[in-house]
Structure formats: structure tokens, C-alpha cells
Amino acid sequence: MIIGYHIHRNFQRKGYAKEAAEKSRDWCFENTPFNVLYSYMKKANSASAATARSNGMSLVEEYIDAESELTEIYAITRQEWKALRKG
């Protein structure tokens, strides 16, 4: 299952990505049996990496993608998500 979002350039840097990421994360853990969620982004996309980290995710891997660019993978487990909600 893939769930994603894209913020139109006119609305970037207004906090919408953080809200979209949080709502997507919560929906997935509340409505699916998945125990880990992943977020993929180009290494150069520091804003997306910051959004992932603010969403409780940690960097778990990097790889060279089909476009020969470095891509980062961030992840959060269901257990980590539950701890965030209690805190």
C-alpha cells in the first residue's frame, strides 16, 4: 500500500507537509495492520527529511535510485508511534 501527498509550491513552508505526514502516519497505524511506515526522499530534499524527523521517523537507509541520485529512507514503527502518542 502506498499513501502519499504532494504540497503545491504555492503552499510549501506553511506547515501543511507536517500536518499531512502526521495524519497519514496516524491513519495508517489506526486503520492497517502494518507495523512499520517508511518515507522516501531525495537526499537533497532537506525539508522533507526535517518533516520525517518531526513526525517521529529516523533515517534507516540510503541508496542510489534509478535516477542515480541518493535517496534516503526514514521509518517509524508502530511501537514508536504509540510511545509518541503517550508522551
Summary of the structure (lengths in Angstrom):
residues: 87
radius of gyration: 13.2
end to end distance: 28.3
largest distance: 40.4
contacts: 203
relative contact order: 0.18
helix: 43%
strand: 25%
